[in-house]
Amino acid sequence: MPSREIVANELAHMLRQISHSDRIRLLLKLQSGDQAVNDLGEISGISPTRVSQHLGVLRAIALVETTIDGQKRVYRPAQPEMALWLIDGINFIAHRLSRATAEDISYAKRLWQSEAARTKI
């Protein structure tokens, strides 16, 4: 079944690339609309240099797209559904989140879901 192997390899590659907590946070933050690197850094608490590096990884696997707006490069999710998929994934790992309370998990999901609802993914 070479097709299954190809698909499994591609999925594994994509999951490896998003497996950094900053990248997940950036993907979730981008669901609220197009953002420039400095804006993403400010709202996420990640240095602009790191934001740019992480976005480069996400762009290389086609999870984010860019446009140029004057002197700024603006990023948007290539597939906005990815953020919803990540939010839904919290249910699968909630039992493993020993450092987070059930309230913490619920609150994080509600925040991300409300951002998704505002953008009508």
Biopython code that builds the backbone (N, CA, C, O; Angstrom):
import numpy as np
from Bio.PDB.StructureBuilder import StructureBuilder

atoms = [
    (1, "MET", "N", (0.824, -1.185, 0.000)),
    (1, "MET", "CA", (0.000, 0.000, 0.000)),
    (1, "MET", "C", (0.873, 1.256, 0.000)),
    (1, "MET", "O", (0.945, 1.953, 1.012)),
    (2, "PRO", "N", (1.536, 1.553, -1.117)),
    (2, "PRO", "CA", (2.411, 2.724, -1.138)),
    (2, "PRO", "C", (1.661, 4.033, -0.904)),
    (2, "PRO", "O", (2.232, 4.968, -0.342)),
    (3, "SER", "N", (0.409, 4.125, -1.317)),
    (3, "SER", "CA", (-0.319, 5.380, -1.112)),
    (3, "SER", "C", (-0.525, 5.664, 0.370)),
    (3, "SER", "O", (-0.435, 6.815, 0.796)),
    (4, "ARG", "N", (-0.797, 4.638, 1.153)),
    (4, "ARG", "CA", (-0.939, 4.835, 2.600)),
    (4, "ARG", "C", (0.379, 5.294, 3.214)),
    (4, "ARG", "O", (0.399, 6.160, 4.089)),
    (5, "GLU", "N", (1.457, 4.716, 2.756)),
    (5, "GLU", "CA", (2.767, 5.094, 3.274)),
    (5, "GLU", "C", (3.086, 6.543, 2.923)),
    (5, "GLU", "O", (3.602, 7.286, 3.758)),
    (6, "ILE", "N", (2.785, 6.941, 1.712)),
    (6, "ILE", "CA", (3.033, 8.323, 1.281)),
    (6, "ILE", "C", (2.224, 9.295, 2.133)),
    (6, "ILE", "O", (2.755, 10.291, 2.625)),
    (7, "VAL", "N", (0.953, 9.003, 2.300)),
    (7, "VAL", "CA", (0.086, 9.885, 3.091)),
    (7, "VAL", "C", (0.538, 9.918, 4.548)),
    (7, "VAL", "O", (0.592, 10.987, 5.156)),
    (8, "ALA", "N", (0.859, 8.764, 5.105)),
    (8, "ALA", "CA", (1.317, 8.711, 6.493)),
    (8, "ALA", "C", (2.610, 9.503, 6.673)),
    (8, "ALA", "O", (2.779, 10.205, 7.670)),
    (9, "ASN", "N", (3.517, 9.388, 5.711)),
    (9, "ASN", "CA", (4.769, 10.145, 5.785)),
    (9, "ASN", "C", (4.524, 11.643, 5.710)),
    (9, "ASN", "O", (5.138, 12.410, 6.452)),
    (10, "GLU", "N", (3.640, 12.064, 4.832)),
    (10, "GLU", "CA", (3.328, 13.494, 4.718)),
    (10, "GLU", "C", (2.679, 14.023, 5.992)),
    (10, "GLU", "O", (3.012, 15.112, 6.458)),
    (11, "LEU", "N", (1.757, 13.254, 6.551)),
    (11, "LEU", "CA", (1.109, 13.656, 7.796)),
    (11, "LEU", "C", (2.130, 13.748, 8.932)),
    (11, "LEU", "O", (2.109, 14.696, 9.716)),
    (12, "ALA", "N", (3.017, 12.765, 9.014)),
    (12, "ALA", "CA", (4.055, 12.788, 10.049)),
    (12, "ALA", "C", (4.959, 14.003, 9.876)),
    (12, "ALA", "O", (5.334, 14.640, 10.860)),
    (13, "HIS", "N", (5.309, 14.326, 8.649)),
    (13, "HIS", "CA", (6.157, 15.496, 8.386)),
    (13, "HIS", "C", (5.458, 16.780, 8.835)),
    (13, "HIS", "O", (6.072, 17.626, 9.485)),
    (14, "MET", "N", (4.185, 16.927, 8.491)),
    (14, "MET", "CA", (3.439, 18.117, 8.887)),
    (14, "MET", "C", (3.327, 18.210, 10.404)),
    (14, "MET", "O", (3.501, 19.287, 10.974)),
    (15, "LEU", "N", (3.040, 17.098, 11.056)),
    (15, "LEU", "CA", (2.915, 17.109, 12.517)),
    (15, "LEU", "C", (4.238, 17.452, 13.189)),
    (15, "LEU", "O", (4.256, 18.147, 14.205)),
    (16, "ARG", "N", (5.355, 16.965, 12.623)),
    (16, "ARG", "CA", (6.669, 17.328, 13.177)),
    (16, "ARG", "C", (6.899, 18.827, 13.070)),
    (16, "ARG", "O", (7.449, 19.444, 13.982)),
    (17, "GLN", "N", (6.479, 19.409, 11.956)),
    (17, "GLN", "CA", (6.727, 20.840, 11.736)),
    (17, "GLN", "C", (5.879, 21.726, 12.639)),
    (17, "GLN", "O", (6.311, 22.825, 12.988)),
    (18, "ILE", "N", (4.703, 21.289, 13.023)),
    (18, "ILE", "CA", (3.874, 22.126, 13.907)),
    (18, "ILE", "C", (4.043, 21.734, 15.375)),
    (18, "ILE", "O", (3.335, 22.251, 16.240)),
    (19, "SER", "N", (4.975, 20.825, 15.657)),
    (19, "SER", "CA", (5.077, 20.285, 17.013)),
    (19, "SER", "C", (5.781, 21.204, 18.009)),
    (19, "SER", "O", (6.226, 20.736, 19.057)),
    (20, "HIS", "N", (5.888, 22.454, 17.721)),
    (20, "HIS", "CA", (6.464, 23.424, 18.662)),
    (20, "HIS", "C", (5.322, 24.267, 19.217)),
    (20, "HIS", "O", (4.454, 24.717, 18.468)),
    (21, "SER", "N", (5.324, 24.477, 20.516)),
    (21, "SER", "CA", (4.209, 25.205, 21.148)),
    (21, "SER", "C", (4.034, 26.607, 20.570)),
    (21, "SER", "O", (2.905, 27.082, 20.447)),
    (22, "ASP", "N", (5.126, 27.273, 20.214)),
    (22, "ASP", "CA", (4.999, 28.610, 19.616)),
    (22, "ASP", "C", (4.300, 28.541, 18.258)),
    (22, "ASP", "O", (3.497, 29.413, 17.928)),
    (23, "ARG", "N", (4.601, 27.516, 17.477)),
    (23, "ARG", "CA", (3.964, 27.387, 16.156)),
    (23, "ARG", "C", (2.474, 27.123, 16.298)),
    (23, "ARG", "O", (1.666, 27.656, 15.538)),
    (24, "ILE", "N", (2.118, 26.307, 17.264)),
    (24, "ILE", "CA", (0.695, 26.044, 17.506)),
    (24, "ILE", "C", (0.004, 27.335, 17.921)),
    (24, "ILE", "O", (-1.072, 27.655, 17.415)),
    (25, "ARG", "N", (0.613, 28.075, 18.834)),
    (25, "ARG", "CA", (0.021, 29.345, 19.274)),
    (25, "ARG", "C", (-0.106, 30.326, 18.110)),
    (25, "ARG", "O", (-1.105, 31.041, 18.017)),
    (26, "LEU", "N", (0.883, 30.373, 17.227)),
    (26, "LEU", "CA", (0.815, 31.281, 16.078)),
    (26, "LEU", "C", (-0.295, 30.873, 15.119)),
    (26, "LEU", "O", (-1.038, 31.725, 14.631)),
    (27, "LEU", "N", (-0.413, 29.574, 14.845)),
    (27, "LEU", "CA", (-1.506, 29.111, 13.976)),
    (27, "LEU", "C", (-2.866, 29.477, 14.565)),
    (27, "LEU", "O", (-3.767, 29.908, 13.845)),
    (28, "LEU", "N", (-3.005, 29.305, 15.865)),
    (28, "LEU", "CA", (-4.276, 29.641, 16.511)),
    (28, "LEU", "C", (-4.507, 31.153, 16.507)),
    (28, "LEU", "O", (-5.644, 31.598, 16.353)),
    (29, "LYS", "N", (-3.472, 31.931, 16.671)),
    (29, "LYS", "CA", (-3.615, 33.382, 16.675)),
    (29, "LYS", "C", (-3.950, 33.902, 15.280)),
    (29, "LYS", "O", (-4.697, 34.872, 15.147)),
    (30, "LEU", "N", (-3.416, 33.279, 14.255)),
    (30, "LEU", "CA", (-3.679, 33.725, 12.882)),
    (30, "LEU", "C", (-5.132, 33.515, 12.463)),
    (30, "LEU", "O", (-5.590, 34.129, 11.499)),
    (31, "GLN", "N", (-5.853, 32.665, 13.167)),
    (31, "GLN", "CA", (-7.254, 32.457, 12.797)),
    (31, "GLN", "C", (-8.082, 33.718, 12.986)),
    (31, "GLN", "O", (-9.153, 33.849, 12.393)),
    (32, "SER", "N", (-7.597, 34.655, 13.811)),
    (32, "SER", "CA", (-8.369, 35.878, 14.052)),
    (32, "SER", "C", (-8.154, 36.922, 12.969)),
    (32, "SER", "O", (-8.746, 38.000, 13.025)),
    (33, "GLY", "N", (-7.316, 36.620, 11.986)),
    (33, "GLY", "CA", (-7.129, 37.539, 10.872)),
    (33, "GLY", "C", (-5.672, 37.672, 10.484)),
    (33, "GLY", "O", (-4.780, 37.187, 11.180)),
    (34, "ASP", "N", (-5.445, 38.336, 9.363)),
    (34, "ASP", "CA", (-4.093, 38.549, 8.865)),
    (34, "ASP", "C", (-3.271, 39.323, 9.885)),
    (34, "ASP", "O", (-3.768, 40.252, 10.521)),
    (35, "GLN", "N", (-2.014, 38.932, 10.035)),
    (35, "GLN", "CA", (-1.140, 39.550, 11.028)),
    (35, "GLN", "C", (0.263, 39.720, 10.469)),
    (35, "GLN", "O", (0.739, 38.892, 9.693)),
    (36, "ALA", "N", (0.920, 40.805, 10.872)),
    (36, "ALA", "CA", (2.327, 41.013, 10.570)),
    (36, "ALA", "C", (3.163, 40.405, 11.692)),
    (36, "ALA", "O", (2.657, 40.163, 12.788)),
    (37, "VAL", "N", (4.425, 40.164, 11.420)),
    (37, "VAL", "CA", (5.319, 39.530, 12.389)),
    (37, "VAL", "C", (5.356, 40.293, 13.704)),
    (37, "VAL", "O", (5.205, 39.693, 14.768)),
    (38, "ASN", "N", (5.557, 41.608, 13.648)),
    (38, "ASN", "CA", (5.646, 42.391, 14.885)),
    (38, "ASN", "C", (4.356, 42.331, 15.685)),
    (38, "ASN", "O", (4.389, 42.261, 16.914)),
    (39, "ASP", "N", (3.223, 42.360, 15.001)),
    (39, "ASP", "CA", (1.934, 42.265, 15.700)),
    (39, "ASP", "C", (1.782, 40.901, 16.369)),
    (39, "ASP", "O", (1.351, 40.810, 17.519)),
    (40, "LEU", "N", (2.138, 39.847, 15.644)),
    (40, "LEU", "CA", (2.064, 38.506, 16.222)),
    (40, "LEU", "C", (2.986, 38.375, 17.427)),
    (40, "LEU", "O", (2.623, 37.766, 18.434)),
    (41, "GLY", "N", (4.165, 38.942, 17.320)),
    (41, "GLY", "CA", (5.099, 38.894, 18.435)),
    (41, "GLY", "C", (4.563, 39.607, 19.653)),
    (41, "GLY", "O", (4.689, 39.124, 20.778)),
    (42, "GLU", "N", (3.965, 40.757, 19.422)),
    (42, "GLU", "CA", (3.437, 41.548, 20.535)),
    (42, "GLU", "C", (2.285, 40.836, 21.239)),
    (42, "GLU", "O", (2.253, 40.774, 22.468)),
    (43, "ILE", "N", (1.350, 40.302, 20.476)),
    (43, "ILE", "CA", (0.179, 39.693, 21.110)),
    (43, "ILE", "C", (0.463, 38.304, 21.674)),
    (43, "ILE", "O", (-0.278, 37.822, 22.531)),
    (44, "SER", "N", (1.529, 37.656, 21.203)),
    (44, "SER", "CA", (1.831, 36.313, 21.688)),
    (44, "SER", "C", (2.975, 36.283, 22.700)),
    (44, "SER", "O", (3.200, 35.265, 23.356)),
    (45, "GLY", "N", (3.694, 37.391, 22.826)),
    (45, "GLY", "CA", (4.815, 37.413, 23.755)),
    (45, "GLY", "C", (6.039, 36.671, 23.236)),
    (45, "GLY", "O", (6.890, 36.249, 24.019)),
    (46, "ILE", "N", (6.131, 36.512, 21.933)),
    (46, "ILE", "CA", (7.262, 35.844, 21.289)),
    (46, "ILE", "C", (8.048, 36.917, 20.542)),
    (46, "ILE", "O", (7.453, 37.788, 19.908)),
    (47, "SER", "N", (9.363, 36.865, 20.608)),
    (47, "SER", "CA", (10.162, 37.887, 19.920)),
    (47, "SER", "C", (9.890, 37.842, 18.414)),
    (47, "SER", "O", (9.660, 36.769, 17.856)),
    (48, "PRO", "N", (9.914, 38.999, 17.761)),
    (48, "PRO", "CA", (9.673, 39.031, 16.307)),
    (48, "PRO", "C", (10.618, 38.123, 15.523)),
    (48, "PRO", "O", (10.220, 37.538, 14.515)),
    (49, "THR", "N", (11.854, 38.001, 15.973)),
    (49, "THR", "CA", (12.801, 37.118, 15.284)),
    (49, "THR", "C", (12.324, 35.673, 15.337)),
    (49, "THR", "O", (12.338, 34.972, 14.326)),
    (50, "ARG", "N", (11.906, 35.233, 16.509)),
    (50, "ARG", "CA", (11.399, 33.862, 16.642)),
    (50, "ARG", "C", (10.101, 33.674, 15.871)),
    (50, "ARG", "O", (9.898, 32.640, 15.235)),
    (51, "VAL", "N", (9.217, 34.675, 15.925)),
    (51, "VAL", "CA", (7.966, 34.593, 15.160)),
    (51, "VAL", "C", (8.286, 34.389, 13.686)),
    (51, "VAL", "O", (7.701, 33.526, 13.032)),
    (52, "SER", "N", (9.211, 35.181, 13.169)),
    (52, "SER", "CA", (9.581, 35.086, 11.764)),
    (52, "SER", "C", (10.141, 33.706, 11.423)),
    (52, "SER", "O", (9.815, 33.141, 10.380)),
    (53, "GLN", "N", (10.979, 33.170, 12.299)),
    (53, "GLN", "CA", (11.540, 31.834, 12.067)),
    (53, "GLN", "C", (10.444, 30.770, 12.061)),
    (53, "GLN", "O", (10.419, 29.899, 11.191)),
    (54, "HIS", "N", (9.548, 30.847, 13.030)),
    (54, "HIS", "CA", (8.465, 29.865, 13.094)),
    (54, "HIS", "C", (7.545, 29.981, 11.883)),
    (54, "HIS", "O", (7.124, 28.968, 11.326)),
    (55, "LEU", "N", (7.233, 31.195, 11.477)),
    (55, "LEU", "CA", (6.379, 31.375, 10.307)),
    (55, "LEU", "C", (7.056, 30.863, 9.042)),
    (55, "LEU", "O", (6.389, 30.375, 8.130)),
    (56, "GLY", "N", (8.364, 30.973, 8.987)),
    (56, "GLY", "CA", (9.103, 30.425, 7.852)),
    (56, "GLY", "C", (8.934, 28.918, 7.753)),
    (56, "GLY", "O", (8.774, 28.380, 6.657)),
    (57, "VAL", "N", (8.968, 28.240, 8.883)),
    (57, "VAL", "CA", (8.751, 26.791, 8.908)),
    (57, "VAL", "C", (7.329, 26.477, 8.446)),
    (57, "VAL", "O", (7.118, 25.575, 7.634)),
    (58, "LEU", "N", (6.363, 27.218, 8.962)),
    (58, "LEU", "CA", (4.964, 26.976, 8.596)),
    (58, "LEU", "C", (4.702, 27.306, 7.130)),
    (58, "LEU", "O", (3.889, 26.651, 6.477)),
    (59, "ARG", "N", (5.389, 28.319, 6.616)),
    (59, "ARG", "CA", (5.229, 28.668, 5.206)),
    (59, "ARG", "C", (5.846, 27.606, 4.308)),
    (59, "ARG", "O", (5.323, 27.323, 3.231)),
    (60, "ALA", "N", (6.956, 27.016, 4.744)),
    (60, "ALA", "CA", (7.626, 25.988, 3.945)),
    (60, "ALA", "C", (6.753, 24.759, 3.745)),
    (60, "ALA", "O", (6.912, 24.046, 2.755)),
    (61, "ILE", "N", (5.837, 24.502, 4.665)),
    (61, "ILE", "CA", (4.934, 23.346, 4.498)),
    (61, "ILE", "C", (3.524, 23.805, 4.119)),
    (61, "ILE", "O", (2.556, 23.056, 4.251)),
    (62, "ALA", "N", (3.431, 25.037, 3.651)),
    (62, "ALA", "CA", (2.193, 25.595, 3.091)),
    (62, "ALA", "C", (1.044, 25.689, 4.090)),
    (62, "ALA", "O", (-0.117, 25.543, 3.707)),
    (63, "LEU", "N", (1.352, 25.932, 5.371)),
    (63, "LEU", "CA", (0.282, 26.145, 6.351)),
    (63, "LEU", "C", (-0.044, 27.621, 6.522)),
    (63, "LEU", "O", (-1.117, 27.967, 7.016)),
    (64, "VAL", "N", (0.872, 28.488, 6.117)),
    (64, "VAL", "CA", (0.582, 29.924, 6.116)),
    (64, "VAL", "C", (0.966, 30.497, 4.751)),
    (64, "VAL", "O", (1.831, 29.972, 4.051)),
    (65, "GLU", "N", (0.299, 31.579, 4.405)),
    (65, "GLU", "CA", (0.572, 32.305, 3.168)),
    (65, "GLU", "C", (0.941, 33.727, 3.534)),
    (65, "GLU", "O", (0.614, 34.206, 4.620)),
    (66, "THR", "N", (1.625, 34.398, 2.622)),
    (66, "THR", "CA", (2.023, 35.783, 2.898)),
    (66, "THR", "C", (1.621, 36.702, 1.758)),
    (66, "THR", "O", (1.492, 36.295, 0.603)),
    (67, "THR", "N", (1.431, 37.945, 2.131)),
    (67, "THR", "CA", (1.299, 39.029, 1.164)),
    (67, "THR", "C", (2.164, 40.168, 1.679)),
    (67, "THR", "O", (2.505, 40.222, 2.861)),
    (68, "ILE", "N", (2.511, 41.068, 0.786)),
    (68, "ILE", "CA", (3.312, 42.221, 1.185)),
    (68, "ILE", "C", (2.395, 43.425, 1.249)),
    (68, "ILE", "O", (1.659, 43.722, 0.307)),
    (69, "ASP", "N", (2.453, 44.111, 2.377)),
    (69, "ASP", "CA", (1.656, 45.318, 2.596)),
    (69, "ASP", "C", (2.627, 46.443, 2.940)),
    (69, "ASP", "O", (3.016, 46.616, 4.095)),
    (70, "GLY", "N", (3.010, 47.201, 1.921)),
    (70, "GLY", "CA", (4.018, 48.238, 2.134)),
    (70, "GLY", "C", (5.346, 47.583, 2.457)),
    (70, "GLY", "O", (5.894, 46.840, 1.643)),
    (71, "GLN", "N", (5.865, 47.860, 3.648)),
    (71, "GLN", "CA", (7.139, 47.283, 4.088)),
    (71, "GLN", "C", (6.940, 46.032, 4.934)),
    (71, "GLN", "O", (7.914, 45.411, 5.359)),
    (72, "LYS", "N", (5.689, 45.656, 5.182)),
    (72, "LYS", "CA", (5.402, 44.520, 6.053)),
    (72, "LYS", "C", (4.990, 43.297, 5.252)),
    (72, "LYS", "O", (4.335, 43.390, 4.215)),
    (73, "ARG", "N", (5.392, 42.168, 5.764)),
    (73, "ARG", "CA", (4.908, 40.889, 5.240)),
    (73, "ARG", "C", (3.775, 40.468, 6.165)),
    (73, "ARG", "O", (3.957, 40.377, 7.379)),
    (74, "VAL", "N", (2.616, 40.213, 5.594)),
    (74, "VAL", "CA", (1.427, 39.868, 6.362)),
    (74, "VAL", "C", (1.130, 38.388, 6.152)),
    (74, "VAL", "O", (1.165, 37.887, 5.028)),
    (75, "TYR", "N", (0.839, 37.701, 7.248)),
    (75, "TYR", "CA", (0.607, 36.255, 7.222)),
    (75, "TYR", "C", (-0.848, 35.935, 7.469)),
    (75, "TYR", "O", (-1.550, 36.651, 8.184)),
    (76, "ARG", "N", (-1.288, 34.845, 6.865)),
    (76, "ARG", "CA", (-2.638, 34.327, 7.070)),
    (76, "ARG", "C", (-2.563, 32.810, 6.964)),
    (76, "ARG", "O", (-1.670, 32.271, 6.310)),
    (77, "PRO", "N", (-3.498, 32.127, 7.607)),
    (77, "PRO", "CA", (-3.483, 30.664, 7.473)),
    (77, "PRO", "C", (-3.889, 30.244, 6.064)),
    (77, "PRO", "O", (-4.840, 30.785, 5.500)),
    (78, "ALA", "N", (-3.177, 29.296, 5.507)),
    (78, "ALA", "CA", (-3.529, 28.776, 4.182)),
    (78, "ALA", "C", (-4.792, 27.927, 4.272)),
    (78, "ALA", "O", (-5.590, 27.877, 3.337)),
    (79, "GLN", "N", (-4.957, 27.268, 5.399)),
    (79, "GLN", "CA", (-6.142, 26.450, 5.648)),
    (79, "GLN", "C", (-6.651, 26.800, 7.041)),
    (79, "GLN", "O", (-6.207, 26.207, 8.024)),
    (80, "PRO", "N", (-7.569, 27.746, 7.140)),
    (80, "PRO", "CA", (-8.050, 28.173, 8.459)),
    (80, "PRO", "C", (-8.622, 27.041, 9.301)),
    (80, "PRO", "O", (-8.670, 27.148, 10.527)),
    (81, "GLU", "N", (-9.055, 25.962, 8.666)),
    (81, "GLU", "CA", (-9.601, 24.824, 9.398)),
    (81, "GLU", "C", (-8.561, 24.187, 10.314)),
    (81, "GLU", "O", (-8.911, 23.490, 11.267)),
    (82, "MET", "N", (-7.281, 24.426, 10.027)),
    (82, "MET", "CA", (-6.211, 23.854, 10.850)),
    (82, "MET", "C", (-6.363, 24.285, 12.307)),
    (82, "MET", "O", (-6.150, 23.482, 13.214)),
    (83, "ALA", "N", (-6.729, 25.539, 12.537)),
    (83, "ALA", "CA", (-6.883, 26.024, 13.914)),
    (83, "ALA", "C", (-8.001, 25.263, 14.625)),
    (83, "ALA", "O", (-7.863, 24.902, 15.794)),
    (84, "LEU", "N", (-9.095, 25.024, 13.929)),
    (84, "LEU", "CA", (-10.196, 24.266, 14.546)),
    (84, "LEU", "C", (-9.769, 22.838, 14.848)),
    (84, "LEU", "O", (-10.143, 22.272, 15.876)),
    (85, "TRP", "N", (-8.989, 22.264, 13.954)),
    (85, "TRP", "CA", (-8.477, 20.913, 14.159)),
    (85, "TRP", "C", (-7.590, 20.866, 15.398)),
    (85, "TRP", "O", (-7.664, 19.921, 16.183)),
    (86, "LEU", "N", (-6.752, 21.883, 15.575)),
    (86, "LEU", "CA", (-5.884, 21.940, 16.754)),
    (86, "LEU", "C", (-6.706, 22.093, 18.037)),
    (86, "LEU", "O", (-6.418, 21.451, 19.047)),
    (87, "ILE", "N", (-7.725, 22.943, 17.985)),
    (87, "ILE", "CA", (-8.584, 23.135, 19.161)),
    (87, "ILE", "C", (-9.283, 21.820, 19.514)),
    (87, "ILE", "O", (-9.339, 21.434, 20.681)),
    (88, "ASP", "N", (-9.812, 21.143, 18.502)),
    (88, "ASP", "CA", (-10.463, 19.848, 18.743)),
    (88, "ASP", "C", (-9.473, 18.830, 19.304)),
    (88, "ASP", "O", (-9.849, 17.956, 20.085)),
    (89, "GLY", "N", (-8.220, 18.946, 18.907)),
    (89, "GLY", "CA", (-7.204, 18.022, 19.391)),
    (89, "GLY", "C", (-6.963, 18.102, 20.881)),
    (89, "GLY", "O", (-6.448, 17.155, 21.475)),
    (90, "ILE", "N", (-7.325, 19.210, 21.494)),
    (90, "ILE", "CA", (-7.153, 19.354, 22.942)),
    (90, "ILE", "C", (-7.911, 18.250, 23.673)),
    (90, "ILE", "O", (-7.452, 17.763, 24.707)),
    (91, "ASN", "N", (-9.061, 17.856, 23.147)),
    (91, "ASN", "CA", (-9.843, 16.790, 23.788)),
    (91, "ASN", "C", (-9.059, 15.486, 23.880)),
    (91, "ASN", "O", (-9.232, 14.721, 24.828)),
    (92, "PHE", "N", (-8.203, 15.232, 22.903)),
    (92, "PHE", "CA", (-7.447, 13.985, 22.877)),
    (92, "PHE", "C", (-6.268, 13.990, 23.845)),
    (92, "PHE", "O", (-5.770, 12.929, 24.222)),
    (93, "ILE", "N", (-5.821, 15.169, 24.246)),
    (93, "ILE", "CA", (-4.664, 15.230, 25.139)),
    (93, "ILE", "C", (-4.999, 15.770, 26.523)),
    (93, "ILE", "O", (-4.115, 15.860, 27.376)),
    (94, "ALA", "N", (-6.237, 16.127, 26.759)),
    (94, "ALA", "CA", (-6.616, 16.753, 28.035)),
    (94, "ALA", "C", (-6.219, 15.893, 29.235)),
    (94, "ALA", "O", (-5.793, 16.425, 30.260)),
    (95, "HIS", "N", (-6.351, 14.593, 29.120)),
    (95, "HIS", "CA", (-6.004, 13.707, 30.240)),
    (95, "HIS", "C", (-4.504, 13.707, 30.538)),
    (95, "HIS", "O", (-4.094, 13.279, 31.617)),
    (96, "ARG", "N", (-3.683, 14.179, 29.600)),
    (96, "ARG", "CA", (-2.236, 14.211, 29.777)),
    (96, "ARG", "C", (-1.724, 15.553, 30.288)),
    (96, "ARG", "O", (-0.540, 15.684, 30.599)),
    (97, "LEU", "N", (-2.591, 16.537, 30.378)),
    (97, "LEU", "CA", (-2.167, 17.887, 30.753)),
    (97, "LEU", "C", (-2.139, 18.032, 32.271)),
    (97, "LEU", "O", (-3.000, 18.691, 32.854)),
    (98, "SER", "N", (-1.169, 17.428, 32.890)),
    (98, "SER", "CA", (-1.107, 17.429, 34.358)),
    (98, "SER", "C", (-0.822, 18.813, 34.927)),
    (98, "SER", "O", (-1.203, 19.087, 36.065)),
    (99, "ARG", "N", (-0.172, 19.685, 34.186)),
    (99, "ARG", "CA", (0.135, 21.024, 34.694)),
    (99, "ARG", "C", (-1.040, 21.980, 34.553)),
    (99, "ARG", "O", (-1.037, 23.058, 35.148)),
    (100, "ALA", "N", (-2.026, 21.603, 33.783)),
    (100, "ALA", "CA", (-3.182, 22.472, 33.551)),
    (100, "ALA", "C", (-4.409, 21.871, 34.230)),
    (100, "ALA", "O", (-4.630, 20.661, 34.202)),
    (101, "THR", "N", (-5.185, 22.738, 34.828)),
    (101, "THR", "CA", (-6.431, 22.281, 35.436)),
    (101, "THR", "C", (-7.495, 22.152, 34.350)),
    (101, "THR", "O", (-7.320, 22.641, 33.234)),
    (102, "ALA", "N", (-8.583, 21.498, 34.685)),
    (102, "ALA", "CA", (-9.706, 21.381, 33.741)),
    (102, "ALA", "C", (-10.220, 22.765, 33.370)),
    (102, "ALA", "O", (-10.631, 22.997, 32.233)),
    (103, "GLU", "N", (-10.197, 23.680, 34.328)),
    (103, "GLU", "CA", (-10.645, 25.056, 34.057)),
    (103, "GLU", "C", (-9.701, 25.751, 33.078)),
    (103, "GLU", "O", (-10.150, 26.470, 32.185)),
    (104, "ASP", "N", (-8.381, 25.535, 33.247)),
    (104, "ASP", "CA", (-7.401, 26.122, 32.321)),
    (104, "ASP", "C", (-7.649, 25.640, 30.893)),
    (104, "ASP", "O", (-7.647, 26.427, 29.946)),
    (105, "ILE", "N", (-7.859, 24.346, 30.760)),
    (105, "ILE", "CA", (-8.085, 23.746, 29.441)),
    (105, "ILE", "C", (-9.361, 24.294, 28.822)),
    (105, "ILE", "O", (-9.380, 24.672, 27.651)),
    (106, "SER", "N", (-10.416, 24.336, 29.607)),
    (106, "SER", "CA", (-11.696, 24.838, 29.114)),
    (106, "SER", "C", (-11.593, 26.306, 28.708)),
    (106, "SER", "O", (-12.124, 26.707, 27.673)),
    (107, "TYR", "N", (-10.917, 27.096, 29.516)),
    (107, "TYR", "CA", (-10.769, 28.525, 29.231)),
    (107, "TYR", "C", (-9.973, 28.743, 27.939)),
    (107, "TYR", "O", (-10.355, 29.572, 27.113)),
    (108, "ALA", "N", (-8.867, 28.006, 27.758)),
    (108, "ALA", "CA", (-8.065, 28.136, 26.541)),
    (108, "ALA", "C", (-8.886, 27.771, 25.311)),
    (108, "ALA", "O", (-8.839, 28.468, 24.297)),
    (109, "LYS", "N", (-9.637, 26.679, 25.404)),
    (109, "LYS", "CA", (-10.480, 26.279, 24.271)),
    (109, "LYS", "C", (-11.518, 27.347, 23.944)),
    (109, "LYS", "O", (-11.732, 27.672, 22.777)),
    (110, "ARG", "N", (-12.168, 27.895, 24.984)),
    (110, "ARG", "CA", (-13.186, 28.924, 24.745)),
    (110, "ARG", "C", (-12.587, 30.148, 24.062)),
    (110, "ARG", "O", (-13.197, 30.700, 23.146)),
    (111, "LEU", "N", (-11.402, 30.581, 24.495)),
    (111, "LEU", "CA", (-10.761, 31.743, 23.872)),
    (111, "LEU", "C", (-10.487, 31.490, 22.399)),
    (111, "LEU", "O", (-10.820, 32.315, 21.548)),
    (112, "TRP", "N", (-9.874, 30.337, 22.098)),
    (112, "TRP", "CA", (-9.545, 30.026, 20.712)),
    (112, "TRP", "C", (-10.799, 29.829, 19.876)),
    (112, "TRP", "O", (-10.837, 30.243, 18.717)),
    (113, "GLN", "N", (-11.823, 29.205, 20.441)),
    (113, "GLN", "CA", (-13.069, 29.017, 19.703)),
    (113, "GLN", "C", (-13.756, 30.344, 19.424)),
    (113, "GLN", "O", (-14.339, 30.529, 18.356)),
    (114, "SER", "N", (-13.691, 31.272, 20.378)),
    (114, "SER", "CA", (-14.331, 32.572, 20.152)),
    (114, "SER", "C", (-13.607, 33.341, 19.061)),
    (114, "SER", "O", (-14.245, 34.044, 18.278)),
    (115, "GLU", "N", (-12.279, 33.221, 18.994)),
    (115, "GLU", "CA", (-11.539, 33.855, 17.906)),
    (115, "GLU", "C", (-11.922, 33.233, 16.562)),
    (115, "GLU", "O", (-12.053, 33.935, 15.560)),
    (116, "ALA", "N", (-12.098, 31.923, 16.551)),
    (116, "ALA", "CA", (-12.494, 31.242, 15.315)),
    (116, "ALA", "C", (-13.901, 31.678, 14.901)),
    (116, "ALA", "O", (-14.157, 31.894, 13.716)),
    (117, "ALA", "N", (-14.808, 31.809, 15.860)),
    (117, "ALA", "CA", (-16.179, 32.205, 15.545)),
    (117, "ALA", "C", (-16.231, 33.618, 14.977)),
    (117, "ALA", "O", (-17.036, 33.906, 14.091)),
    (118, "ARG", "N", (-15.366, 34.504, 15.492)),
    (118, "ARG", "CA", (-15.358, 35.886, 14.988)),
    (118, "ARG", "C", (-14.896, 35.954, 13.543)),
    (118, "ARG", "O", (-15.288, 36.866, 12.815)),
    (119, "THR", "N", (-14.075, 35.013, 13.115)),
    (119, "THR", "CA", (-13.592, 35.035, 11.743)),
    (119, "THR", "C", (-14.406, 34.141, 10.825)),
    (119, "THR", "O", (-14.186, 34.117, 9.614)),
    (120, "LYS", "N", (-15.349, 33.406, 11.405)),
    (120, "LYS", "CA", (-16.248, 32.527, 10.627)),
    (120, "LYS", "C", (-15.498, 31.605, 9.695)),
    (120, "LYS", "O", (-15.691, 31.625, 8.479)),
    (121, "ILE", "N", (-14.629, 30.789, 10.291)),
    (121, "ILE", "CA", (-13.849, 29.818, 9.501)),
    (121, "ILE", "C", (-14.805, 28.857, 8.839)),
    (121, "ILE", "O", (-14.375, 27.953, 8.122)),
]
sb = StructureBuilder()
sb.init_structure("model")
sb.init_model(0)
sb.init_chain("A")
sb.init_seg("    ")
for serial, (resi, resn, name, xyz) in enumerate(atoms, 1):
    if name == "N":
        sb.init_residue(resn, " ", resi, " ")
    sb.init_atom(name, np.array(xyz, "f"), 0.0, 1.0, " ", f" {name:<3s}", serial, name[0])
structure = sb.get_structure()
